[in-house]
């Protein structure tokens, strides 16, 4: 009985040590929400790599073992997200799910067509300058309805003004072939160009974020999510 108890204690100690080592290596890997110290110990590059690893798990149908209730309770007193995302409202492209992230890991601004405006920029400035996020990601996706609407010159209430923000991407996309909303190759090319122009707009319209990027405190990057394959590709 004494030998059995010692073996059990030894096994528990080994398991605890393995969990601690794994958490220190994989950044976001932990049982509770991201802490201030964990977030601050990660570089922008490391945060992006963790997003890529999370998407790789997602594509395989795997998920990191996590306890959402513990994450909710741990983050209730304070939040320390590592990144802020600007993504589309499309129900098929939830950033936290496709990158296998948890409660408290990222800020997420969602608007049709992932376009920037003053409110989005203010949110990003809060996330990075005041709350300490180290990465800004603009994430577009394939077969985007907002992109199709901009190509087709759709008009509907406030949507008309929103789509007007996407039309420069339509005009600036170089494409040989059918430039209609029915051609998904063109739609996806415009979606990528829209991400690129949004990145340019963020740097142009927010001196706060541009200065953080120049000083190396924040990375501002783009990404495209493929609805069919589940792959998230960072643009570079």
Rosetta blueprint (number, residue, H / E / L):
1 X L
2 X H
3 X H
4 X H
5 X H
6 X H
7 X H
8 X H
9 X H
10 X H
11 X H
12 X H
13 X H
14 X H
15 X H
16 X H
17 X H
18 X H
19 X H
20 X H
21 X H
22 X H
23 X H
24 X H
25 X H
26 X H
27 X L
28 X L
29 X L
30 X L
31 X L
32 X L
33 X L
34 X L
35 X L
36 X H
37 X H
38 X H
39 X H
40 X H
41 X L
42 X L
43 X L
44 X H
45 X H
46 X H
47 X H
48 X H
49 X H
50 X H
51 X H
52 X H
53 X H
54 X H
55 X H
56 X H
57 X H
58 X H
59 X H
60 X L
61 X L
62 X L
63 X L
64 X L
65 X L
66 X L
67 X L
68 X H
69 X H
70 X H
71 X H
72 X H
73 X H
74 X H
75 X H
76 X L
77 X L
78 X L
79 X L
80 X L
81 X L
82 X L
83 X E
84 X E
85 X E
86 X E
87 X E
88 X L
89 X L
90 X L
91 X L
92 X L
93 X L
94 X L
95 X H
96 X H
97 X H
98 X H
99 X L
100 X L
101 X L
102 X L
103 X L
104 X L
105 X L
106 X E
107 X E
108 X E
109 X E
110 X E
111 X L
112 X H
113 X H
114 X H
115 X L
116 X L
117 X L
118 X H
119 X H
120 X H
121 X H
122 X H
123 X H
124 X H
125 X H
126 X H
127 X H
128 X H
129 X H
130 X H
131 X L
132 X L
133 X L
134 X L
135 X E
136 X E
137 X E
138 X E
139 X E
140 X E
141 X E
142 X L
143 X L
144 X L
145 X H
146 X H
147 X H
148 X H
149 X H
150 X H
151 X H
152 X L
153 X L
154 X L
155 X L
156 X L
157 X L
158 X L
159 X H
160 X H
161 X H
162 X H
163 X H
164 X H
165 X L
166 X L
167 X H
168 X H
169 X H
170 X H
171 X H
172 X H
173 X L
174 X L
175 X L
176 X L
177 X L
178 X L
179 X L
180 X L
181 X L
182 X L
183 X L
184 X H
185 X H
186 X H
187 X H
188 X H
189 X H
190 X H
191 X H
192 X H
193 X H
194 X H
195 X H
196 X H
197 X H
198 X H
199 X H
200 X H
201 X H
202 X H
203 X H
204 X H
205 X H
206 X L
207 X H
208 X H
209 X H
210 X H
211 X H
212 X H
213 X H
214 X H
215 X L
216 X L
217 X L
218 X L
219 X E
220 X E
221 X E
222 X E
223 X E
224 X E
225 X E
226 X L
227 X L
228 X L
229 X L
230 X L
231 X L
232 X E
233 X E
234 X E
235 X L
236 X L
